[in-house]
Amino acid sequence: MDKIDHHRRKWLAISGAALGLALIPDAAFAASSTSTTKKSKSALRTRTLLIKNINTNETIKSTYFNGKSYDKTELSRLNHIFRDRRNDQITTIDPQLYDKLHYLQKQFGNKQIELICGYRSVDSNNSMRSQKRGVAKHSYHTLGQAADIRIDGVSLKSLRDAALQMKSGGVGYYPSSNFVHVDTGPVRDW
């Protein structure tokens, strides 16, 4: 009887090992196809912006994010378009602002964004404050974290509503001036 139990245990162990080996190729195949799928999805997550600065009449199409990281050359090109038009000063714009604009652009069929104001130097901001009401003393424009935009063919209300749905940063609605303000500061709206 001991011989039978010994043989039964041996056959059970061999059967279990065979079953385990049979499953390994499937697991390995699943892992390799998952990593291939992730790579494909990653390639699809590039971010491109199409922007026209209405003050300088410059346009840019920039794939500033390659699916894995930000492209420094493309960010520099975008920073140039976002420069202070009054004195040509350039600053580093918060990449998250570009991401917000990319999201908004996608919501409206990848139509070109019209940039009214991007970066604004402290001097330019102070000058504007002395001439107009509603210009913040500590504007996010001076930090490279704000843009005043519109999209041709898209109502300002629709653009504002899409920006509010993001629930990130500030959203200002200026229908009389024909633009929506978006920034990467705290969540708020006006």
LUMDOLUM-740397 format. One record per atom (N, C-alpha, C): residue in three letters; atom name; x, y, z. Coordinates in pm, whole numbers, plus 32768, in hexadecimal, padded with zeros to 4 digits. Example, Ala and Ser with C-alpha at 12.3 -4.5 7.8 and 13.67 -1.06 7.14 Angstrom:
BEGIN
     r    a     c1     c2     c3
   ALA    N   8527   7DC7   830C
   ALA   CA   84CE   7E3E   830C
   ALA    C   8528   7EB6   830C
   SER    N   8505   7F1F   82C4
   SER   CA   8557   7F96   82CA
   SER    C   850A   8003   8313
//
This chain:
BEGIN
     r    a     c1     c2     c3
   MET    N   8052   7F8A   8000
   MET   CA   8000   8000   8000
   MET    C   8057   807D   8000
   ASP    N   80C7   807A   8049
   ASP   CA   8121   80ED   804C
   ASP    C   8158   8109   7FC0
   LYS    N   816F   809D   7F71
   LYS   CA   81A2   80B0   7EEB
   LYS    C   813C   80F9   7E94
   ILE    N   80BE   80DA   7EA5
   ILE   CA   8055   811A   7E55
   ILE    C   804E   81AF   7E76
   ASP    N   804F   81D3   7EF9
   ASP   CA   804A   8260   7F20
   ASP    C   80C3   82AC   7EED
   HIS    N   8137   8269   7EF2
   HIS   CA   81B0   82A9   7EC2
   HIS    C   81A4   82C7   7E2C
   HIS    N   8172   8265   7DE0
   HIS   CA   8160   827A   7D50
   HIS    C   80F8   82E6   7D33
   ARG    N   808B   82E5   7D81
   ARG   CA   8023   8348   7D6D
   ARG    C   805B   83D4   7D85
   ARG    N   80A8   83E6   7DF0
   ARG   CA   80E5   8469   7E0E
   ARG    C   8144   8494   7D9D
   LYS    N   8191   8430   7D6D
   LYS   CA   81F1   844F   7D02
   LYS    C   81A6   847D   7C85
   TRP    N   813A   8436   7C60
   TRP   CA   80EC   845C   7BEA
   TRP    C   80A6   84E2   7BFE
   LEU    N   8077   84FE   7C72
   LEU   CA   8038   857F   7C8E
   LEU    C   809E   85F0   7C81
   ALA    N   8117   85DA   7CB4
   ALA   CA   8180   863F   7CAB
   ALA    C   81A7   8657   7C19
   ILE    N   81B5   85EC   7BCC
   ILE   CA   81D9   85F9   7B3F
   ILE    C   8169   8640   7AF3
   SER    N   80ED   861C   7B10
   SER   CA   807A   865B   7ACD
   SER    C   8074   86F0   7AED
   GLY    N   808B   8712   7B6B
   GLY   CA   808A   879F   7B93
   GLY    C   80F8   87EF   7B4E
   ALA    N   816F   87B3   7B45
   ALA   CA   81DE   87F6   7B01
   ALA    C   81C0   8808   7A6D
   ALA    N   8187   87A1   7A2F
   ALA   CA   8166   87A9   79A0
   ALA    C   80FE   8817   7988
   LEU    N   809B   881D   79E0
   LEU   CA   8035   8884   79D3
   LEU    C   8072   8910   79E3
   GLY    N   80CC   891E   7A44
   GLY   CA   8111   899E   7A57
   GLY    C   8162   89C6   79DE
   LEU    N   81AC   8967   79A4
   LEU   CA   81FB   8984   792D
   LEU    C   81A2   89A8   78B6
   ALA    N   8130   8968   78AE
   ALA   CA   80D5   8986   7840
   ALA    C   80A0   8A15   784A
   LEU    N   8094   8A48   78C2
   LEU   CA   805F   8ACF   78D5
   LEU    C   80C8   8B3B   78C0
   ILE    N   8147   8B1D   78D0
   ILE   CA   81B1   8B81   78C4
   ILE    C   81B3   8BC6   783C
   PRO    N   81AF   8B7F   77CE
   PRO   CA   81B2   8BC6   774E
   PRO    C   813D   8C27   773E
   ASP    N   80C6   8C00   776D
   ASP   CA   8053   8C5A   7764
   ASP    C   806A   8CD8   77B6
   ALA    N   80A1   8CC9   782E
   ALA   CA   80BC   8D3D   7883
   ALA    C   8125   8D96   7842
   ALA    N   818D   8D57   780C
   ALA   CA   81F6   8DA4   77CA
   ALA    C   81BF   8DED   7750
   PHE    N   8169   8DA8   7704
   PHE   CA   812C   8DE7   768E
   PHE    C   80D4   8E5C   76B7
   ALA    N   8087   8E49   7720
   ALA   CA   8030   8EB4   774F
   ALA    C   8081   8F2C   777C
   ALA    N   80F0   8F15   77C0
   ALA   CA   8145   8F84   77EE
   ALA    C   8181   8FCE   7777
   SER    N   81B0   8F82   7712
   SER   CA   81ED   8FC6   76A0
   SER    C   8186   9012   764F
   SER    N   810C   8FDE   7642
   SER   CA   80A7   9027   75F6
   SER    C   8078   90A1   7643
   THR    N   8075   909A   76C9
   THR   CA   804F   910D   7719
   THR    C   80B4   917D   770A
   SER    N   8136   915A   770B
   SER   CA   819A   91C4   76FD
   SER    C   8195   9200   7671
   THR    N   8176   91B0   760C
   THR   CA   8168   91E4   7585
   THR    C   80F0   9242   757E
   THR    N   8082   921B   75BF
   THR   CA   800B   926F   75C1
   THR    C   8029   92F2   7608
   LYS    N   8071   92EC   7677
   LYS   CA   8094   9367   76BF
   LYS    C   80E9   93C2   7668
   LYS    N   8148   9389   761F
   LYS   CA   819C   93DA   75C7
   LYS    C   8148   941C   755A
   SER    N   80E9   93D2   7521
   SER   CA   8094   940A   74B9
   SER    C   803F   947C   74EF
   LYS    N   8005   9467   7566
   LYS   CA   7FB3   94D0   75A3
   LYS    C   800A   9549   75C2
   SER    N   8083   9531   75F0
   SER   CA   80DE   959E   7611
   SER    C   80FC   95F2   7596
   ALA    N   810E   95B0   7525
   ALA   CA   812B   95F8   74A9
   ALA    C   80B3   964E   7481
   LEU    N   803D   9623   74A6
   LEU   CA   7FC5   966D   7484
   LEU    C   7FB0   96E4   74E2
   ARG    N   7FFA   96ED   754D
   ARG   CA   7FE7   9757   75AF
   ARG    C   8042   97CF   7599
   THR    N   8070   97E2   751F
   THR   CA   80BB   985C   7503
   THR    C   805C   98D2   7511
   ARG    N   8095   9946   752D
   ARG   CA   8043   99BE   753D
   ARG    C   8076   9A28   74DC
   THR    N   801A   9A57   748A
   THR   CA   803B   9ABC   7426
   THR    C   7FE0   9B34   743A
   LEU    N   8019   9BAA   742D
   LEU   CA   7FCD   9C26   7435
   LEU    C   7FD7   9C71   73B1
   LEU    N   7F69   9CAA   7389
   LEU   CA   7F64   9D04   7316
   LEU    C   7F34   9D8A   734C
   ILE    N   7F8E   9DED   734C
   ILE   CA   7F73   9E6E   738C
   ILE    C   7F93   9EE0   732D
   LYS    N   7F3E   9F44   7334
   LYS   CA   7F59   9FC1   72EB
   LYS    C   7F5A   A032   7352
   ASN    N   7FC9   A07C   7357
   ASN   CA   7FD1   A0F2   73AC
   ASN    C   7F94   A164   735B
   ILE    N   7F20   A196   7387
   ILE   CA   7ED9   A1FB   7337
   ILE    C   7F1F   A282   7336
   ASN    N   7F7A   A299   7394
   ASN   CA   7FC0   A319   739B
   ASN    C   803A   A31E   733F
   THR    N   807A   A2AD   732A
   THR   CA   80F1   A2A9   72D5
   THR    C   80D5   A266   724E
   ASN    N   805E   A22A   7244
   ASN   CA   8035   A1E2   71CB
   ASN    C   808C   A167   71AF
   GLU    N   80CF   A133   7215
   GLU   CA   8120   A0BA   7208
   GLU    C   80C9   A040   7227
   THR    N   80E3   9FD5   71DD
   THR   CA   80A0   9F57   71FB
   THR    C   8109   9EEC   7213
   ILE    N   80E1   9E88   725D
   ILE   CA   813B   9E19   7279
   ILE    C   80E9   9D99   7284
   LYS    N   8122   9D2E   724F
   LYS   CA   80F0   9CA7   7268
   LYS    C   8163   9C5F   72AB
   SER    N   814D   9C35   7326
   SER   CA   81B9   9BFD   7375
   SER    C   818D   9B7D   73BB
   THR    N   81D5   9B10   73A1
   THR   CA   81C3   9A95   73EF
   THR    C   8228   9A9F   7461
   TYR    N   81FA   9AD5   74D0
   TYR   CA   8251   9AF7   7540
   TYR    C   8260   9A85   75A5
   PHE    N   820F   9A1C   7598
   PHE   CA   8219   99A7   75F0
   PHE    C   8217   992C   7598
   ASN    N   827D   98D8   75A3
   ASN   CA   828D   9867   7546
   ASN    C   824D   97E5   7575
   GLY    N   81FF   97E9   75DE
   GLY   CA   81C1   9770   7613
   GLY    C   8207   9740   7690
   LYS    N   8282   976E   76A5
   LYS   CA   82CF   9747   771C
   LYS    C   8304   97C1   7767
   SER    N   832B   9828   771D
   SER   CA   8366   989D   775E
   SER    C   8350   991A   7709
   TYR    N   8365   998C   7749
   TYR   CA   835A   9A0C   7704
   TYR    C   83D6   9A21   76AD
   ASP    N   83C1   9A58   7637
   ASP   CA   842C   9A77   75DA
   ASP    C   845B   9B06   75F6
   LYS    N   84D4   9B15   7628
   LYS   CA   8507   9B98   7650
   LYS    C   850D   9BFB   75DC
   THR    N   8530   9BCB   7566
   THR   CA   8535   9C22   74F0
   THR    C   84AA   9C58   74CF
   GLU    N   8448   9C01   74D3
   GLU   CA   83BF   9C2B   74B4
   GLU    C   8387   9C87   7521
   LEU    N   83A9   9C6C   759E
   LEU   CA   837E   9CC5   760A
   LEU    C   83B8   9D50   75F6
   SER    N   8435   9D57   75CB
   SER   CA   8474   9DD8   75AF
   SER    C   842D   9E22   753E
   ARG    N   8406   9DD9   74D8
   ARG   CA   83BC   9E17   7469
   ARG    C   8337   9E4E   749A
   LEU    N   82F2   9E01   74EE
   LEU   CA   8273   9E31   7526
   LEU    C   8289   9EA9   7581
   ASN    N   82F1   9EA3   75D3
   ASN   CA   8310   9F14   762D
   ASN    C   8323   9F95   75DD
   HIS    N   8360   9F89   7568
   HIS   CA   8375   9FFE   7512
   HIS    C   82F0   A039   74E5
   ILE    N   8293   9FE5   74BD
   ILE   CA   820E   A014   7491
   ILE    C   81C4   A055   7506
   PHE    N   81DC   A025   7580
   PHE   CA   8197   A057   75F7
   PHE    C   81DC   A0D0   7636
   ARG    N   8246   A103   75F6
   ARG   CA   8295   A170   7630
   ARG    C   8241   A1EE   7645
   ASP    N   8276   A248   7697
   ASP   CA   8237   A2CA   76AF
   ASP    C   8247   A31C   7630
   ARG    N   81DB   A339   75EE
   ARG   CA   81E0   A380   756D
   ARG    C   820B   A411   757B
   ARG    N   8201   A447   75F4
   ARG   CA   8222   A4D4   7609
   ARG    C   82B9   A4ED   760C
   ASN    N   8305   A489   763C
   ASN   CA   8396   A49C   7648
   ASN    C   83E7   A423   7617
   ASP    N   83A3   A3C1   75DB
   ASP   CA   83E1   A347   75A6
   ASP    C   8427   A2F0   760F
   GLN    N   8405   A302   768F
   GLN   CA   843F   A2AC   76F6
   GLN    C   83FF   A221   76EF
   ILE    N   8456   A1BF   76FE
   ILE   CA   842A   A132   76FB
   ILE    C   8443   A0F6   7784
   THR    N   83E8   A0A2   77B0
   THR   CA   83FC   A058   782C
   THR    C   83D7   9FC6   7813
   THR    N   83F3   9F73   7874
   THR   CA   83CD   9EE7   786C
   THR    C   833B   9EDC   7896
   ILE    N   82E9   9EB1   783A
   ILE   CA   825B   9E9D   7856
   ILE    C   8249   9E15   7899
   ASP    N   81F1   9E10   78FB
   ASP   CA   81D1   9D94   7941
   ASP    C   819C   9D2D   78DC
   PRO    N   81DF   9CBA   78CC
   PRO   CA   81AE   9C55   786D
   PRO    C   811F   9C28   7889
   GLN    N   80F5   9C31   7907
   GLN   CA   806B   9C0C   7926
   GLN    C   8007   9C6A   78E3
   LEU    N   802F   9CE5   78CB
   LEU   CA   7FD8   9D42   7882
   LEU    C   7FC9   9D10   77F2
   TYR    N   8037   9CE5   77B5
   TYR   CA   802E   9CAE   772E
   TYR    C   7FD4   9C32   772D
   ASP    N   7FDD   9BE0   7796
   ASP   CA   7F88   9B69   77A0
   ASP    C   7EF4   9B90   77A7
   LYS    N   7ED5   9BF8   77F4
   LYS   CA   7E4B   9C27   77FC
   LYS    C   7E19   9C56   7775
   LEU    N   7E6D   9CA1   772F
   LEU   CA   7E47   9CD2   76AC
   LEU    C   7E34   9C5E   764A
   HIS    N   7E8A   9BFA   7654
   HIS   CA   7E7F   9B83   75FF
   HIS    C   7DF8   9B3F   7617
   TYR    N   7DD5   9B30   7695
   TYR   CA   7D55   9AF1   76B8
   TYR    C   7CE1   9B41   767B
   LEU    N   7CE5   9BC4   768B
   LEU   CA   7C79   9C18   7655
   LEU    C   7C74   9C0F   75BD
   GLN    N   7CE8   9C10   757F
   GLN   CA   7CEE   9C07   74ED
   GLN    C   7CAE   9B84   74BE
   LYS    N   7CCB   9B18   7502
   LYS   CA   7C92   9A96   74DE
   LYS    C   7BFA   9A96   74ED
   GLN    N   7BC7   9ADC   7551
   GLN   CA   7B36   9AE1   7568
   GLN    C   7AEB   9B1F   74F3
   PHE    N   7B30   9B72   74A6
   PHE   CA   7AEF   9BBA   7439
   PHE    C   7B2B   9B98   73B1
   GLY    N   7B4A   9B18   739F
   GLY   CA   7B73   9AE7   731C
   GLY    C   7BFD   9B14   72EF
   ASN    N   7C56   9B2D   734F
   ASN   CA   7CE0   9B56   7331
   ASN    C   7CE8   9BD6   72DF
   LYS    N   7C87   9C2F   72F4
   LYS   CA   7C8B   9CB1   72B1
   LYS    C   7CF9   9D06   72EF
   GLN    N   7D2E   9D5F   729F
   GLN   CA   7D98   9DB9   72CB
   GLN    C   7D6B   9E12   7340
   ILE    N   7DC0   9E1B   73A4
   ILE   CA   7DA7   9E75   7414
   ILE    C   7DDF   9EFE   73F1
   GLU    N   7D91   9F64   740B
   GLU   CA   7DBF   9FEE   73F8
   GLU    C   7DEE   A021   747F
   LEU    N   7E6D   A045   7487
   LEU   CA   7EAA   A077   7502
   LEU    C   7EA1   A10F   7504
   ILE    N   7E5B   A144   7567
   ILE   CA   7E50   A1D4   7577
   ILE    C   7EC2   A206   75D0
   CYS    N   7EDC   A1BD   763C
   CYS   CA   7F48   A1E1   7697
   CYS    C   7F7E   A164   76DB
   GLY    N   8002   A154   76D8
   GLY   CA   8044   A0E8   7720
   GLY    C   8094   A124   7792
   TYR    N   8119   A120   7784
   TYR   CA   816F   A15B   77EA
   TYR    C   8162   A1F4   77E8
   ARG    N   8169   A22D   7860
   ARG   CA   8168   A2BE   786F
   ARG    C   81CE   A2E0   78DA
   SER    N   8232   A331   78B7
   SER   CA   8297   A359   791A
   SER    C   8256   A3AC   7987
   VAL    N   8298   A3B7   79F7
   VAL   CA   8263   A406   7A67
   VAL    C   8250   A498   7A3A
   ASP    N   82AF   A4CE   79EF
   ASP   CA   82A2   A558   79BC
   ASP    C   8227   A567   7964
   SER    N   8212   A509   7909
   SER   CA   819D   A50D   78B2
   SER    C   811C   A500   7903
   ASN    N   811F   A4A8   7964
   ASN   CA   80A9   A494   79B8
   ASN    C   8088   A514   7A05
   ASN    N   80F0   A554   7A3E
   ASN   CA   80D9   A5D0   7A89
   ASN    C   80A4   A63E   7A2D
   SER    N   80D8   A645   79B4
   SER   CA   80A8   A6A8   7953
   SER    C   8015   A68F   7932
   MET    N   7FF1   A611   791D
   MET   CA   7F66   A5F0   7900
   MET    C   7F0C   A610   7977
   ARG    N   7F3C   A5F6   79F0
   ARG   CA   7EEE   A613   7A68
   ARG    C   7ECF   A6A8   7A74
   SER    N   7F2D   A6FB   7A4A
   SER   CA   7F18   A78C   7A54
   SER    C   7EB4   A7BE   79EC
   GLN    N   7E9C   A76E   7983
   GLN   CA   7E42   A799   7918
   GLN    C   7DBA   A755   791A
   LYS    N   7DB1   A6DE   7956
   LYS   CA   7D35   A690   7952
   LYS    C   7D11   A65B   79DB
   ARG    N   7C91   A64D   79F1
   ARG   CA   7C61   A608   7A69
   ARG    C   7C67   A572   7A4F
   GLY    N   7C6F   A524   7AB7
   GLY   CA   7C66   A493   7AAA
   GLY    C   7CEA   A44D   7A8E
   VAL    N   7D59   A495   7A8A
   VAL   CA   7DDB   A454   7A76
   VAL    C   7E14   A437   7B00
   ALA    N   7E2C   A3BA   7B1D
   ALA   CA   7E5B   A391   7BA2
   ALA    C   7EE9   A3C2   7BBD
   LYS    N   7F00   A3F0   7C37
   LYS   CA   7F85   A41F   7C5D
   LYS    C   7FEB   A3AE   7C54
   HIS    N   7FC4   A33A   7C82
   HIS   CA   801C   A2C4   7C7F
   HIS    C   7FE4   A25F   7C1B
   SER    N   7FDF   A287   7B9E
   SER   CA   7FA3   A237   7B34
   SER    C   7FF3   A1B8   7B18
   TYR    N   7FAD   A14D   7AFC
   TYR   CA   7FEF   A0D1   7AD4
   TYR    C   8032   A0E0   7A4B
   HIS    N   800C   A146   7A00
   HIS   CA   8051   A162   7981
   HIS    C   80E4   A181   799C
   THR    N   8102   A1C7   7A0A
   THR   CA   818D   A1ED   7A28
   THR    C   81E1   A176   7A54
   LEU    N   81A0   A107   7A73
   LEU   CA   81E6   A08D   7A9D
   LEU    C   81F1   A026   7A2B
   GLY    N   81B9   A048   79B8
   GLY   CA   81B9   9FE8   794A
   GLY    C   8156   9F77   7962
   GLN    N   80EA   9F97   79A8
   GLN   CA   8088   9F2F   79CA
   GLN    C   7FFB   9F52   799B
   ALA    N   7FED   9FB0   793E
   ALA   CA   7F67   9FD8   7912
   ALA    C   7F65   9FFA   787E
   ALA    N   7EEF   9FEA   7843
   ALA   CA   7EDA   A00F   77B7
   ALA    C   7E4A   A040   77A8
   ASP    N   7E3B   A0A7   7758
   ASP   CA   7DB7   A0D8   7730
   ASP    C   7DA4   A0A7   76A1
   ILE    N   7D37   A05D   768A
   ILE   CA   7D26   A017   760A
   ILE    C   7C97   A01F   75D7
   ARG    N   7C89   9FF9   755B
   ARG   CA   7C07   9FDC   751E
   ARG    C   7C21   9F7B   74AB
   ILE    N   7BB7   9F3E   747A
   ILE   CA   7BC1   9EE2   7409
   ILE    C   7B58   9F0D   73A4
   ASP    N   7B84   9F2C   732C
   ASP   CA   7B29   9F5A   72C3
   ASP    C   7ABC   9EF2   72AC
   GLY    N   7A3F   9F1E   72AA
   GLY   CA   79CF   9EC3   7292
   GLY    C   799C   9E80   730F
   VAL    N   79D9   9E99   7383
   VAL   CA   79AF   9E5F   7402
   VAL    C   7980   9ED1   745B
   SER    N   7908   9EC4   7492
   SER   CA   78D7   9F2E   74E8
   SER    C   792D   9F37   7565
   LEU    N   793C   9FB1   7598
   LEU   CA   798A   9FC3   7612
   LEU    C   794D   9F75   7686
   LYS    N   78C9   9F70   768A
   LYS   CA   7886   9F25   76F5
   LYS    C   78AC   9E91   76EF
   SER    N   78AE   9E57   7677
   SER   CA   78D4   9DCA   7668
   SER    C   7966   9DB5   7691
   LEU    N   79BC   9E12   766A
   LEU   CA   7A4A   9E09   7690
   LEU    C   7A5A   9E13   7727
   ARG    N   7A14   9E73   7762
   ARG   CA   7A18   9E82   77F4
   ARG    C   79E6   9E04   7839
   ASP    N   7975   9DCF   780B
   ASP   CA   793C   9D57   784A
   ASP    C   799C   9CE1   7841
   ALA    N   79DF   9CD1   77CF
   ALA   CA   7A41   9C64   77C0
   ALA    C   7AB6   9C77   7820
   ALA    N   7AE3   9CF4   782F
   ALA   CA   7B51   9D10   788C
   ALA    C   7B25   9CF5   791D
   LEU    N   7AAA   9D18   793E
   LEU   CA   7A77   9CFE   79C6
   LEU    C   7A6C   9C69   79E2
   GLN    N   7A47   9C1B   797E
   GLN   CA   7A3A   9B8A   7990
   GLN    C   7ABF   9B48   79B5
   MET    N   7B2D   9B89   7994
   MET   CA   7BB1   9B51   79B5
   MET    C   7BC9   9B54   7A4C
   LYS    N   7B88   9BB0   7A92
   LYS   CA   7B96   9BBF   7B23
   LYS    C   7C29   9BCA   7B4D
   SER    N   7C72   9C1E   7B00
   SER   CA   7CFD   9C38   7B24
   SER    C   7D1E   9CC7   7AFD
   GLY    N   7D5E   9D0F   7B56
   GLY   CA   7D88   9D97   7B3A
   GLY    C   7D15   9DF9   7B34
   GLY    N   7D37   9E72   7B09
   GLY   CA   7CD4   9EDC   7B01
   GLY    C   7C97   9EE8   7A77
   VAL    N   7C19   9F14   7A76
   VAL   CA   7BD2   9F2B   79F9
   VAL    C   7B89   9FB0   7A06
   GLY    N   7BAD   A00D   79AE
   GLY   CA   7B6A   A08F   79AC
   GLY    C   7B1D   A09F   792A
   TYR    N   7AA6   A0D9   7933
   TYR   CA   7A4D   A0E8   78C0
   TYR    C   7A3F   A17D   78A1
   TYR    N   7A6E   A1A4   782A
   TYR   CA   7A6E   A230   7801
   TYR    C   7A27   A240   777A
   PRO    N   79A2   A232   7779
   PRO   CA   795A   A23A   76F9
   PRO    C   7965   A2C3   76B5
   SER    N   796D   A32F   7703
   SER   CA   7976   A3B3   76C5
   SER    C   79FF   A3CB   7685
   SER    N   7A64   A381   76B1
   SER   CA   7AEA   A38B   7675
   SER    C   7B07   A317   7616
   ASN    N   7AA8   A2B9   760C
   ASN   CA   7AAF   A249   75AF
   ASN    C   7B22   A1E8   75CC
   PHE    N   7B32   A1C1   764C
   PHE   CA   7B93   A159   766C
   PHE    C   7B6F   A114   76EE
   VAL    N   7BAE   A0A0   7701
   VAL   CA   7BA6   A054   777E
   VAL    C   7C34   A04A   77B4
   HIS    N   7C41   A063   7835
   HIS   CA   7CC2   A059   787A
   HIS    C   7CCB   9FCD   78B7
   VAL    N   7D3C   9F8A   78A4
   VAL   CA   7D58   9F0B   78E9
   VAL    C   7DE2   9F15   7928
   ASP    N   7DEF   9EDA   799F
   ASP   CA   7E73   9EDA   79E0
   ASP    C   7E86   9E5C   7A30
   THR    N   7EFE   9E4A   7A63
   THR   CA   7F21   9DD1   7AAF
   THR    C   7F2B   9DEE   7B45
   GLY    N   7EED   9E59   7B71
   GLY   CA   7EE7   9E79   7BFF
   GLY    C   7E7D   9E25   7C45
   PRO    N   7E52   9E51   7CBC
   PRO   CA   7DE9   9E09   7D05
   PRO    C   7D66   9E05   7CB5
   VAL    N   7D13   9DA4   7CD3
   VAL   CA   7C90   9D98   7C91
   VAL    C   7C36   9E0A   7CBF
   ARG    N   7C06   9E5A   7C5D
   ARG   CA   7BAB   9EC8   7C79
   ARG    C   7B74   9EF8   7BF4
   ASP    N   7B08   9F45   7BF9
   ASP   CA   7AD3   9F7E   7B7D
   ASP    C   7A92   A003   7B9A
   TRP    N   7A89   A053   7B33
   TRP   CA   7A4C   A0D8   7B3C
   TRP    C   7A10   A0FE   7AB7
//
